[in-house]
Amino acid sequence: SQSNAIHEVLRYLVTNNGIEVFNNKVLINSVLADLAQQRELEREKIRTALSSGAGELFYQILKRTDGKPSEAGKNEFLFRLDKIGFSKEFSEYIFDAFLYAIEEHPRRALEIEASTQSDIAALVTDTDGDSNPQESNSTNRIENQLPKYDDSELPSVTQPVFNPDALLSRWEQGDEQACYRLGWIYMNGAFYAKVDYEEAIKWFTILAEKDVKPVESTEFHYESPFSYDSKDNNILRIDARFQLGRIYDPEIDSKEKEKSGFKDKIDIRTARKWYESAGKNGHMIAQYRAGVLHWNAKKYGSLVARKTQYDIEHPEVNKPSVSKSWYLRAAESGYVPAQTATGICCEELGQSLIAKKYFEKAAEQGDSVGMFCLGHMYYNGKTFGRGIEKDLEKAYVWFEKAALAGYLDARVPFIWKAIKGDKSSYNFLMSLPGFDDFEYEVGMLYYDGCYHYKVLGLHKSISKAIQYLKKSAEQGNNPKAQYQLGYIYEKGKHNENIRDIVNLDTRGNLKKARKYYEMAAAQGHDAARRALRGLT
């Protein structure tokens, strides 16, 4: 099969040249791109990924981890490819293809000296008389699978596909794809360019202000927008509007925007304007984000505090019904997060049966929040409105599915039952990944509290939080519990929710805080070490 061919060729290259072969993006890119010819889009994605330095990145990860990539190394690799718009599934495929190539040769690969580019290029042609006949035959077989293009076909950061200067030249000739790619490169800091939101805005605005025609939501490359073709000018223009929305959106890449000095230019109304413009023309994620920003408008304080001409002309903004209308468009296009969001909006509007319908749609497609919300409705029955019958058996079926899918709030019903002595609930919780300290988890739930926890039986209680955290800190020697206790005792005098519970003797509190911080710091807890330095 195609994937097996990719694996075998990569393995051959590593066997003969060591892991340094991954540092030669021309060769690796060439191999993967050529073997992906059966699907043009996949070929373009592979060429783009490798030209962004995926092979070099993998090589550096291997060198740092003695030839055995760690989970952290894999996450770094996936993050890099995600940053330039590739799906997790595709990025994991590339990583696994690389990993397969070195799995039988990690020690030998690290022992081989770095090969020059000419040495690697000679791999497919070197069959002199000194070669072992068996090796020569193997080389010839691999040679037949290797690509035959000349260097001009291979994209790199110095060629027109990615180089900003070359893209500018293409744009001057009217190539809208080049204009879009310039915006994308500066927005994401991809292909060795620095993040520059102002520059990205300039290029995306050029396209966004051009006329567009509505299209079906399925025509957009949501997971890999960088792979649009030049013939997709209409879609590029619509997607440019979406990208402008992302740049002004306070919830997207907020840390990067703060780091680059763009934070003060975030504008929720401008973000909504561009999202709505893209959404009206078929972009379903823009539709979803428009709904989110209407729903969360009050959250952003000064960003929405003053009325503008836009608010006067659009009195409907910031209402749940408006959020619902945008969520509904994306939900009907099949966008799963929008289905859950539509359900939540309908709950707020008292439309419980419609809410249930969309929670079911999302839950059946594996959305953990949709699963939890559906369980929540069955758990509370008519509390949520007419037509919803209480059914604890169904509620716990969906809670269990949501918990297994990783939604943390879905653990709460089982924690509540386990507190009351239900062994099956306790055993289920302890089987969940990351749930290895029951007392700590219960203590943190009592400390945090939230609407869902109250509905499900757990009310905020600092005294109970301390009770459970002490068990975890002193009997289980859990540094996270030790740190949390230190924090409670240190901050109690400043926090009215804690002040009434803990000892008001400031000196006594700080002594206890120091005790627990020291216990956590002794086990390497960095936050506890910093807290100790700050104690007076």
Secondary structure as a PSIPRED ss2 file (coil, helix, strand):
# PSIPRED VFORMAT (PSIPRED V4.0)

   1 S C   1.000  0.000  0.000
   2 Q H   0.000  1.000  0.000
   3 S H   0.000  1.000  0.000
   4 N H   0.000  1.000  0.000
   5 A H   0.000  1.000  0.000
   6 I H   0.000  1.000  0.000
   7 H H   0.000  1.000  0.000
   8 E H   0.000  1.000  0.000
   9 V H   0.000  1.000  0.000
  10 L H   0.000  1.000  0.000
  11 R H   0.000  1.000  0.000
  12 Y H   0.000  1.000  0.000
  13 L H   0.000  1.000  0.000
  14 V H   0.000  1.000  0.000
  15 T H   0.000  1.000  0.000
  16 N H   0.000  1.000  0.000
  17 N H   0.000  1.000  0.000
  18 G C   1.000  0.000  0.000
  19 I H   0.000  1.000  0.000
  20 E H   0.000  1.000  0.000
  21 V H   0.000  1.000  0.000
  22 F H   0.000  1.000  0.000
  23 N H   0.000  1.000  0.000
  24 N C   1.000  0.000  0.000
  25 K H   0.000  1.000  0.000
  26 V H   0.000  1.000  0.000
  27 L H   0.000  1.000  0.000
  28 I H   0.000  1.000  0.000
  29 N H   0.000  1.000  0.000
  30 S H   0.000  1.000  0.000
  31 V H   0.000  1.000  0.000
  32 L H   0.000  1.000  0.000
  33 A H   0.000  1.000  0.000
  34 D H   0.000  1.000  0.000
  35 L C   1.000  0.000  0.000
  36 A C   1.000  0.000  0.000
  37 Q C   1.000  0.000  0.000
  38 Q C   1.000  0.000  0.000
  39 R C   1.000  0.000  0.000
  40 E H   0.000  1.000  0.000
  41 L H   0.000  1.000  0.000
  42 E H   0.000  1.000  0.000
  43 R H   0.000  1.000  0.000
  44 E H   0.000  1.000  0.000
  45 K H   0.000  1.000  0.000
  46 I H   0.000  1.000  0.000
  47 R H   0.000  1.000  0.000
  48 T H   0.000  1.000  0.000
  49 A H   0.000  1.000  0.000
  50 L H   0.000  1.000  0.000
  51 S H   0.000  1.000  0.000
  52 S C   1.000  0.000  0.000
  53 G C   1.000  0.000  0.000
  54 A H   0.000  1.000  0.000
  55 G H   0.000  1.000  0.000
  56 E H   0.000  1.000  0.000
  57 L H   0.000  1.000  0.000
  58 F H   0.000  1.000  0.000
  59 Y H   0.000  1.000  0.000
  60 Q H   0.000  1.000  0.000
  61 I H   0.000  1.000  0.000
  62 L H   0.000  1.000  0.000
  63 K H   0.000  1.000  0.000
  64 R H   0.000  1.000  0.000
  65 T C   1.000  0.000  0.000
  66 D C   1.000  0.000  0.000
  67 G C   1.000  0.000  0.000
  68 K C   1.000  0.000  0.000
  69 P C   1.000  0.000  0.000
  70 S C   1.000  0.000  0.000
  71 E H   0.000  1.000  0.000
  72 A H   0.000  1.000  0.000
  73 G H   0.000  1.000  0.000
  74 K H   0.000  1.000  0.000
  75 N H   0.000  1.000  0.000
  76 E H   0.000  1.000  0.000
  77 F H   0.000  1.000  0.000
  78 L H   0.000  1.000  0.000
  79 F H   0.000  1.000  0.000
  80 R H   0.000  1.000  0.000
  81 L H   0.000  1.000  0.000
  82 D H   0.000  1.000  0.000
  83 K H   0.000  1.000  0.000
  84 I C   1.000  0.000  0.000
  85 G C   1.000  0.000  0.000
  86 F C   1.000  0.000  0.000
  87 S C   1.000  0.000  0.000
  88 K H   0.000  1.000  0.000
  89 E H   0.000  1.000  0.000
  90 F H   0.000  1.000  0.000
  91 S H   0.000  1.000  0.000
  92 E H   0.000  1.000  0.000
  93 Y H   0.000  1.000  0.000
  94 I H   0.000  1.000  0.000
  95 F H   0.000  1.000  0.000
  96 D H   0.000  1.000  0.000
  97 A H   0.000  1.000  0.000
  98 F H   0.000  1.000  0.000
  99 L H   0.000  1.000  0.000
 100 Y H   0.000  1.000  0.000
 101 A H   0.000  1.000  0.000
 102 I H   0.000  1.000  0.000
 103 E C   1.000  0.000  0.000
 104 E C   1.000  0.000  0.000
 105 H C   1.000  0.000  0.000
 106 P H   0.000  1.000  0.000
 107 R H   0.000  1.000  0.000
 108 R H   0.000  1.000  0.000
 109 A H   0.000  1.000  0.000
 110 L H   0.000  1.000  0.000
 111 E H   0.000  1.000  0.000
 112 I C   1.000  0.000  0.000
 113 E C   1.000  0.000  0.000
 114 A C   1.000  0.000  0.000
 115 S C   1.000  0.000  0.000
 116 T C   1.000  0.000  0.000
 117 Q H   0.000  1.000  0.000
 118 S H   0.000  1.000  0.000
 119 D H   0.000  1.000  0.000
 120 I H   0.000  1.000  0.000
 121 A H   0.000  1.000  0.000
 122 A H   0.000  1.000  0.000
 123 L H   0.000  1.000  0.000
 124 V H   0.000  1.000  0.000
 125 T C   1.000  0.000  0.000
 126 D C   1.000  0.000  0.000
 127 T C   1.000  0.000  0.000
 128 D C   1.000  0.000  0.000
 129 G C   1.000  0.000  0.000
 130 D C   1.000  0.000  0.000
 131 S C   1.000  0.000  0.000
 132 N C   1.000  0.000  0.000
 133 P H   0.000  1.000  0.000
 134 Q H   0.000  1.000  0.000
 135 E H   0.000  1.000  0.000
 136 S H   0.000  1.000  0.000
 137 N H   0.000  1.000  0.000
 138 S H   0.000  1.000  0.000
 139 T H   0.000  1.000  0.000
 140 N H   0.000  1.000  0.000
 141 R H   0.000  1.000  0.000
 142 I H   0.000  1.000  0.000
 143 E H   0.000  1.000  0.000
 144 N H   0.000  1.000  0.000
 145 Q H   0.000  1.000  0.000
 146 L C   1.000  0.000  0.000
 147 P C   1.000  0.000  0.000
 148 K C   1.000  0.000  0.000
 149 Y C   1.000  0.000  0.000
 150 D C   1.000  0.000  0.000
 151 D H   0.000  1.000  0.000
 152 S H   0.000  1.000  0.000
 153 E H   0.000  1.000  0.000
 154 L C   1.000  0.000  0.000
 155 P C   1.000  0.000  0.000
 156 S C   1.000  0.000  0.000
 157 V C   1.000  0.000  0.000
 158 T C   1.000  0.000  0.000
 159 Q C   1.000  0.000  0.000
 160 P C   1.000  0.000  0.000
 161 V C   1.000  0.000  0.000
 162 F C   1.000  0.000  0.000
 163 N C   1.000  0.000  0.000
 164 P H   0.000  1.000  0.000
 165 D H   0.000  1.000  0.000
 166 A H   0.000  1.000  0.000
 167 L H   0.000  1.000  0.000
 168 L H   0.000  1.000  0.000
 169 S H   0.000  1.000  0.000
 170 R H   0.000  1.000  0.000
 171 W H   0.000  1.000  0.000
 172 E H   0.000  1.000  0.000
 173 Q C   1.000  0.000  0.000
 174 G C   1.000  0.000  0.000
 175 D C   1.000  0.000  0.000
 176 E H   0.000  1.000  0.000
 177 Q H   0.000  1.000  0.000
 178 A H   0.000  1.000  0.000
 179 C H   0.000  1.000  0.000
 180 Y H   0.000  1.000  0.000
 181 R H   0.000  1.000  0.000
 182 L H   0.000  1.000  0.000
 183 G H   0.000  1.000  0.000
 184 W H   0.000  1.000  0.000
 185 I H   0.000  1.000  0.000
 186 Y H   0.000  1.000  0.000
 187 M H   0.000  1.000  0.000
 188 N H   0.000  1.000  0.000
 189 G C   1.000  0.000  0.000
 190 A C   1.000  0.000  0.000
 191 F C   1.000  0.000  0.000
 192 Y C   1.000  0.000  0.000
 193 A C   1.000  0.000  0.000
 194 K C   1.000  0.000  0.000
 195 V C   1.000  0.000  0.000
 196 D C   1.000  0.000  0.000
 197 Y H   0.000  1.000  0.000
 198 E H   0.000  1.000  0.000
 199 E H   0.000  1.000  0.000
 200 A H   0.000  1.000  0.000
 201 I H   0.000  1.000  0.000
 202 K H   0.000  1.000  0.000
 203 W H   0.000  1.000  0.000
 204 F H   0.000  1.000  0.000
 205 T H   0.000  1.000  0.000
 206 I H   0.000  1.000  0.000
 207 L H   0.000  1.000  0.000
 208 A H   0.000  1.000  0.000
 209 E C   1.000  0.000  0.000
 210 K C   1.000  0.000  0.000
 211 D C   1.000  0.000  0.000
 212 V C   1.000  0.000  0.000
 213 K C   1.000  0.000  0.000
 214 P C   1.000  0.000  0.000
 215 V C   1.000  0.000  0.000
 216 E C   1.000  0.000  0.000
 217 S H   0.000  1.000  0.000
 218 T H   0.000  1.000  0.000
 219 E H   0.000  1.000  0.000
 220 F C   1.000  0.000  0.000
 221 H C   1.000  0.000  0.000
 222 Y C   1.000  0.000  0.000
 223 E C   1.000  0.000  0.000
 224 S C   1.000  0.000  0.000
 225 P H   0.000  1.000  0.000
 226 F H   0.000  1.000  0.000
 227 S H   0.000  1.000  0.000
 228 Y C   1.000  0.000  0.000
 229 D C   1.000  0.000  0.000
 230 S C   1.000  0.000  0.000
 231 K C   1.000  0.000  0.000
 232 D C   1.000  0.000  0.000
 233 N H   0.000  1.000  0.000
 234 N H   0.000  1.000  0.000
 235 I H   0.000  1.000  0.000
 236 L H   0.000  1.000  0.000
 237 R H   0.000  1.000  0.000
 238 I H   0.000  1.000  0.000
 239 D H   0.000  1.000  0.000
 240 A H   0.000  1.000  0.000
 241 R H   0.000  1.000  0.000
 242 F H   0.000  1.000  0.000
 243 Q H   0.000  1.000  0.000
 244 L H   0.000  1.000  0.000
 245 G H   0.000  1.000  0.000
 246 R H   0.000  1.000  0.000
 247 I H   0.000  1.000  0.000
 248 Y H   0.000  1.000  0.000
 249 D C   1.000  0.000  0.000
 250 P C   1.000  0.000  0.000
 251 E C   1.000  0.000  0.000
 252 I C   1.000  0.000  0.000
 253 D C   1.000  0.000  0.000
 254 S H   0.000  1.000  0.000
 255 K H   0.000  1.000  0.000
 256 E H   0.000  1.000  0.000
 257 K H   0.000  1.000  0.000
 258 E H   0.000  1.000  0.000
 259 K H   0.000  1.000  0.000
 260 S C   1.000  0.000  0.000
 261 G C   1.000  0.000  0.000
 262 F C   1.000  0.000  0.000
 263 K H   0.000  1.000  0.000
 264 D H   0.000  1.000  0.000
 265 K H   0.000  1.000  0.000
 266 I C   1.000  0.000  0.000
 267 D C   1.000  0.000  0.000
 268 I H   0.000  1.000  0.000
 269 R H   0.000  1.000  0.000
 270 T H   0.000  1.000  0.000
 271 A H   0.000  1.000  0.000
 272 R H   0.000  1.000  0.000
 273 K H   0.000  1.000  0.000
 274 W H   0.000  1.000  0.000
 275 Y H   0.000  1.000  0.000
 276 E H   0.000  1.000  0.000
 277 S H   0.000  1.000  0.000
 278 A H   0.000  1.000  0.000
 279 G H   0.000  1.000  0.000
 280 K C   1.000  0.000  0.000
 281 N C   1.000  0.000  0.000
 282 G C   1.000  0.000  0.000
 283 H C   1.000  0.000  0.000
 284 M H   0.000  1.000  0.000
 285 I H   0.000  1.000  0.000
 286 A H   0.000  1.000  0.000
 287 Q H   0.000  1.000  0.000
 288 Y H   0.000  1.000  0.000
 289 R H   0.000  1.000  0.000
 290 A H   0.000  1.000  0.000
 291 G H   0.000  1.000  0.000
 292 V H   0.000  1.000  0.000
 293 L H   0.000  1.000  0.000
 294 H H   0.000  1.000  0.000
 295 W H   0.000  1.000  0.000
 296 N C   1.000  0.000  0.000
 297 A H   0.000  1.000  0.000
 298 K H   0.000  1.000  0.000
 299 K H   0.000  1.000  0.000
 300 Y H   0.000  1.000  0.000
 301 G H   0.000  1.000  0.000
 302 S H   0.000  1.000  0.000
 303 L H   0.000  1.000  0.000
 304 V C   1.000  0.000  0.000
 305 A C   1.000  0.000  0.000
 306 R C   1.000  0.000  0.000
 307 K C   1.000  0.000  0.000
 308 T C   1.000  0.000  0.000
 309 Q H   0.000  1.000  0.000
 310 Y H   0.000  1.000  0.000
 311 D H   0.000  1.000  0.000
 312 I H   0.000  1.000  0.000
 313 E H   0.000  1.000  0.000
 314 H C   1.000  0.000  0.000
 315 P C   1.000  0.000  0.000
 316 E C   1.000  0.000  0.000
 317 V C   1.000  0.000  0.000
 318 N C   1.000  0.000  0.000
 319 K C   1.000  0.000  0.000
 320 P H   0.000  1.000  0.000
 321 S H   0.000  1.000  0.000
 322 V H   0.000  1.000  0.000
 323 S H   0.000  1.000  0.000
 324 K H   0.000  1.000  0.000
 325 S H   0.000  1.000  0.000
 326 W H   0.000  1.000  0.000
 327 Y H   0.000  1.000  0.000
 328 L H   0.000  1.000  0.000
 329 R H   0.000  1.000  0.000
 330 A H   0.000  1.000  0.000
 331 A H   0.000  1.000  0.000
 332 E H   0.000  1.000  0.000
 333 S C   1.000  0.000  0.000
 334 G C   1.000  0.000  0.000
 335 Y C   1.000  0.000  0.000
 336 V H   0.000  1.000  0.000
 337 P H   0.000  1.000  0.000
 338 A H   0.000  1.000  0.000
 339 Q H   0.000  1.000  0.000
 340 T H   0.000  1.000  0.000
 341 A H   0.000  1.000  0.000
 342 T H   0.000  1.000  0.000
 343 G H   0.000  1.000  0.000
 344 I H   0.000  1.000  0.000
 345 C H   0.000  1.000  0.000
 346 C H   0.000  1.000  0.000
 347 E H   0.000  1.000  0.000
 348 E H   0.000  1.000  0.000
 349 L C   1.000  0.000  0.000
 350 G C   1.000  0.000  0.000
 351 Q C   1.000  0.000  0.000
 352 S H   0.000  1.000  0.000
 353 L H   0.000  1.000  0.000
 354 I H   0.000  1.000  0.000
 355 A H   0.000  1.000  0.000
 356 K H   0.000  1.000  0.000
 357 K H   0.000  1.000  0.000
 358 Y H   0.000  1.000  0.000
 359 F H   0.000  1.000  0.000
 360 E H   0.000  1.000  0.000
 361 K H   0.000  1.000  0.000
 362 A H   0.000  1.000  0.000
 363 A H   0.000  1.000  0.000
 364 E H   0.000  1.000  0.000
 365 Q C   1.000  0.000  0.000
 366 G C   1.000  0.000  0.000
 367 D C   1.000  0.000  0.000
 368 S H   0.000  1.000  0.000
 369 V H   0.000  1.000  0.000
 370 G H   0.000  1.000  0.000
 371 M H   0.000  1.000  0.000
 372 F H   0.000  1.000  0.000
 373 C H   0.000  1.000  0.000
 374 L H   0.000  1.000  0.000
 375 G H   0.000  1.000  0.000
 376 H H   0.000  1.000  0.000
 377 M H   0.000  1.000  0.000
 378 Y H   0.000  1.000  0.000
 379 Y H   0.000  1.000  0.000
 380 N H   0.000  1.000  0.000
 381 G H   0.000  1.000  0.000
 382 K H   0.000  1.000  0.000
 383 T H   0.000  1.000  0.000
 384 F H   0.000  1.000  0.000
 385 G C   1.000  0.000  0.000
 386 R C   1.000  0.000  0.000
 387 G C   1.000  0.000  0.000
 388 I C   1.000  0.000  0.000
 389 E C   1.000  0.000  0.000
 390 K C   1.000  0.000  0.000
 391 D C   1.000  0.000  0.000
 392 L H   0.000  1.000  0.000
 393 E H   0.000  1.000  0.000
 394 K H   0.000  1.000  0.000
 395 A H   0.000  1.000  0.000
 396 Y H   0.000  1.000  0.000
 397 V H   0.000  1.000  0.000
 398 W H   0.000  1.000  0.000
 399 F H   0.000  1.000  0.000
 400 E H   0.000  1.000  0.000
 401 K H   0.000  1.000  0.000
 402 A H   0.000  1.000  0.000
 403 A H   0.000  1.000  0.000
 404 L H   0.000  1.000  0.000
 405 A C   1.000  0.000  0.000
 406 G C   1.000  0.000  0.000
 407 Y C   1.000  0.000  0.000
 408 L H   0.000  1.000  0.000
 409 D H   0.000  1.000  0.000
 410 A H   0.000  1.000  0.000
 411 R H   0.000  1.000  0.000
 412 V H   0.000  1.000  0.000
 413 P H   0.000  1.000  0.000
 414 F H   0.000  1.000  0.000
 415 I H   0.000  1.000  0.000
 416 W H   0.000  1.000  0.000
 417 K H   0.000  1.000  0.000
 418 A H   0.000  1.000  0.000
 419 I H   0.000  1.000  0.000
 420 K C   1.000  0.000  0.000
 421 G C   1.000  0.000  0.000
 422 D C   1.000  0.000  0.000
 423 K H   0.000  1.000  0.000
 424 S H   0.000  1.000  0.000
 425 S H   0.000  1.000  0.000
 426 Y H   0.000  1.000  0.000
 427 N H   0.000  1.000  0.000
 428 F H   0.000  1.000  0.000
 429 L H   0.000  1.000  0.000
 430 M H   0.000  1.000  0.000
 431 S H   0.000  1.000  0.000
 432 L C   1.000  0.000  0.000
 433 P C   1.000  0.000  0.000
 434 G C   1.000  0.000  0.000
 435 F C   1.000  0.000  0.000
 436 D C   1.000  0.000  0.000
 437 D C   1.000  0.000  0.000
 438 F H   0.000  1.000  0.000
 439 E H   0.000  1.000  0.000
 440 Y H   0.000  1.000  0.000
 441 E H   0.000  1.000  0.000
 442 V H   0.000  1.000  0.000
 443 G H   0.000  1.000  0.000
 444 M H   0.000  1.000  0.000
 445 L H   0.000  1.000  0.000
 446 Y H   0.000  1.000  0.000
 447 Y H   0.000  1.000  0.000
 448 D H   0.000  1.000  0.000
 449 G C   1.000  0.000  0.000
 450 C C   1.000  0.000  0.000
 451 Y H   0.000  1.000  0.000
 452 H H   0.000  1.000  0.000
 453 Y H   0.000  1.000  0.000
 454 K H   0.000  1.000  0.000
 455 V H   0.000  1.000  0.000
 456 L C   1.000  0.000  0.000
 457 G C   1.000  0.000  0.000
 458 L C   1.000  0.000  0.000
 459 H C   1.000  0.000  0.000
 460 K C   1.000  0.000  0.000
 461 S C   1.000  0.000  0.000
 462 I H   0.000  1.000  0.000
 463 S H   0.000  1.000  0.000
 464 K H   0.000  1.000  0.000
 465 A H   0.000  1.000  0.000
 466 I H   0.000  1.000  0.000
 467 Q H   0.000  1.000  0.000
 468 Y H   0.000  1.000  0.000
 469 L H   0.000  1.000  0.000
 470 K H   0.000  1.000  0.000
 471 K H   0.000  1.000  0.000
 472 S H   0.000  1.000  0.000
 473 A H   0.000  1.000  0.000
 474 E H   0.000  1.000  0.000
 475 Q H   0.000  1.000  0.000
 476 G C   1.000  0.000  0.000
 477 N C   1.000  0.000  0.000
 478 N C   1.000  0.000  0.000
 479 P H   0.000  1.000  0.000
 480 K H   0.000  1.000  0.000
 481 A H   0.000  1.000  0.000
 482 Q H   0.000  1.000  0.000
 483 Y H   0.000  1.000  0.000
 484 Q H   0.000  1.000  0.000
 485 L H   0.000  1.000  0.000
 486 G H   0.000  1.000  0.000
 487 Y H   0.000  1.000  0.000
 488 I H   0.000  1.000  0.000
 489 Y H   0.000  1.000  0.000
 490 E H   0.000  1.000  0.000
 491 K H   0.000  1.000  0.000
 492 G H   0.000  1.000  0.000
 493 K H   0.000  1.000  0.000
 494 H H   0.000  1.000  0.000
 495 N C   1.000  0.000  0.000
 496 E H   0.000  1.000  0.000
 497 N H   0.000  1.000  0.000
 498 I H   0.000  1.000  0.000
 499 R H   0.000  1.000  0.000
 500 D C   1.000  0.000  0.000
 501 I C   1.000  0.000  0.000
 502 V C   1.000  0.000  0.000
 503 N C   1.000  0.000  0.000
 504 L C   1.000  0.000  0.000
 505 D C   1.000  0.000  0.000
 506 T H   0.000  1.000  0.000
 507 R H   0.000  1.000  0.000
 508 G H   0.000  1.000  0.000
 509 N H   0.000  1.000  0.000
 510 L H   0.000  1.000  0.000
 511 K H   0.000  1.000  0.000
 512 K H   0.000  1.000  0.000
 513 A H   0.000  1.000  0.000
 514 R H   0.000  1.000  0.000
 515 K H   0.000  1.000  0.000
 516 Y H   0.000  1.000  0.000
 517 Y H   0.000  1.000  0.000
 518 E H   0.000  1.000  0.000
 519 M H   0.000  1.000  0.000
 520 A H   0.000  1.000  0.000
 521 A H   0.000  1.000  0.000
 522 A C   1.000  0.000  0.000
 523 Q C   1.000  0.000  0.000
 524 G C   1.000  0.000  0.000
 525 H C   1.000  0.000  0.000
 526 D H   0.000  1.000  0.000
 527 A H   0.000  1.000  0.000
 528 A H   0.000  1.000  0.000
 529 R H   0.000  1.000  0.000
 530 R H   0.000  1.000  0.000
 531 A H   0.000  1.000  0.000
 532 L H   0.000  1.000  0.000
 533 R H   0.000  1.000  0.000
 534 G H   0.000  1.000  0.000
 535 L C   1.000  0.000  0.000
 536 T C   1.000  0.000  0.000
